Amino acid sequence: MHGLLSILIWLPIAAGILVLLLGDARIGAGRWLALVASLTTLALAVPLWTHFDPGSAALQFPELAPWIPRFKAFYALGVDGISMPLIVLTAFMTVPVVIAGWSVIDMRPAQYYAAFLIMEGLMIGVFAATDALLFYFFWEAMLIPMFLIIGIWGGPRRVYATIKFFLYTFLGSVFMLAALIYMYVKAGDYSIASLQALPLTLIEQRWIFCAFLLAFAVKVPMWPVHTWLPDAHVEAPTGGSVILAAIMLKMGGYGFLRFSLPIAPDASRELDLLVIALSLIAVVYIGFVALVQQDMKKLIAYSSIAHMGFVTLGAFVVYEIVRHTGSLAGAGMGMDGAMVQMISHGLISGALFLCVGVLYDRLHSRQIADYGGVVNTMPVFASFMVLFALANAGLPGTSGFVGEFLVIIASFRASFWYALLAAVTLVLGAAYTLWLVKRVVFGPVVSPRVAGLKDLNGRETVVLGALAVAVLVVGVWPAPLLKVMQPTIQHLVSQAVASKL
């Protein structure tokens, strides 16, 4: 299986360039090429899972080649139980995005498909890189296709949203680059394993932790640096919203697990209450903000911020568990929950944005007030939307329940109050999600245009059906996902609690 990760990275990028060369004049061939390339990437991601050794925390499928010898930077790839599920999620979610834009995108379609394929390869590169400079290269390069997707195919305020998105994410990443360069000077190379083993004083760890916090908090996004996300979601085309919510937000959580906790464990322990507080504010306050939204996309965007608060809460509550119990028993449960929440949220939020896209394609409105009684004319669509809404609210039996349940149980081991505040999201999530469904799907028919809506076509049914199966499988049978993650997470817990002082 040597070279599999490189194929997963460069196959969609090469296909994207080829679609670009085919151009709009031959977009029929370009669409099929984009679909075949995304399906092939997904097919190649399957052996990544089936040949993965779930009993090992070591990096698997390693690749190493010289890249910038002068700076001892290598083209180094590998996956473990944290990165591998995220790569599979990336490959899986790109397919519905390609299918969803099949007959909807008529302006510069070749560039549209090329942007998504190139972005897929770059996102896989973020999760596969084991060299910090290579990681940073993929991390920054991935912003460019998304910048173009929002800026070209977005809504009326797309320029404002694009500039805000780029400035927030780029400026946050500059601090991460400064931290990486500082550690490179001390360690002598950019290997992430070397950086994790690097002895650092508490002052050094504090500065490095804060630099990483700025970069990853923006990407998650955590309160109060979350304001770029609703604007970006509202203005982005459907496919852009899906990838933004399903994959790009997960990079912030991944960064905390890969860099912040193992590289600066003492600073993480010292500042854990800051992150926990920001996470709980996101869970509770942003839930109330979601309740008052009138735009469906904006409601789901704020819902994403609230649900991603569980990821950062689960990652950092480990220190409070050790502090209160004096034991590592159950300390990894929060991180287990954080990882499951990332995968689950990727599926559910992607599906909800696709549902909004289905309605928008027909009525060209995202305002909740413009809909009502959709179940009468679109019963199949209504079934899917209700399922994904219930999953978003954390219904047992769906993937939305598993991650949140694990994080709440872990929070309870640390403090009753953490668990109580975290559990508020189950009430708020049910409130804003079910109220959305009540008004859009089951409310009275408010417009003759709604009465004339047509139900899902075959293409839309396949896309939403695949996501529904994934949400239910992870919800009913999360064991395979937890099995591949747990050895890596146990190793991460031991790194996070081991002092470097």
PEFEN-V203789 format. One line per field, one symbol per residue. phi: phi as a letter, one per 20 degrees, with the letter a starting at -180 (. if undefined). burial: + if it has 24 or more other C-alpha atoms within 12 Angstrom, else -. Layout:
BEGIN
phi->???
burial->???
END
This chain:
BEGIN
phi->.fnffffffeffffffffffffmffdfgfffffffffffffffffffgefefefedeffdlfcbbfccggdlddedcrccfeefffffffffffffffffegdeeddlfffffffffffgfffffgfefddfffgfgfgeffffffgffffedeefdffgffffgffgfffffffffffffgffffenbdgfffffeffcffffffffffffgffefffgeefdeefffgffffeffgfffffgffcffffffffgfedfffecffffffdffffffffffffefffffffefddgffffffgfffffgffffffdfgfffffedmcefmfffffgfffffffffgfffgfffffffffffedlbdfgfedqmfgfdcffggffffgfffffenfgndfffffffffffffffeagfgfffffgfffffffffffffffeedfffdbffffefdfgeffffffffffffffffffecfggffffefffffffffffeefee
burial->---+++++++++++++++++-++---+--+++++++++++++-+++-++--+++--+++++++---------++++++++++++++++++++++++++++++-++--++++++++++++++++++++++++++++++++++++++++++++++++--+--++++++++++++++++++++++++----++++++++++-+---++++++++++++++++++++++++++++++++++++++++++++++++++++++++++++++++++++++++++++++++++++++++-++++++++++++++++++++++++++++++-----+-+++++++++++++++++++++++++++++++++--++-+++++++++++-++++++++++++++++++++++++++++++++++++--++-++++++++++++++++++++++--+----+--+-++---++-+++-+++++++++--+--++++++++++++++++++++-
END
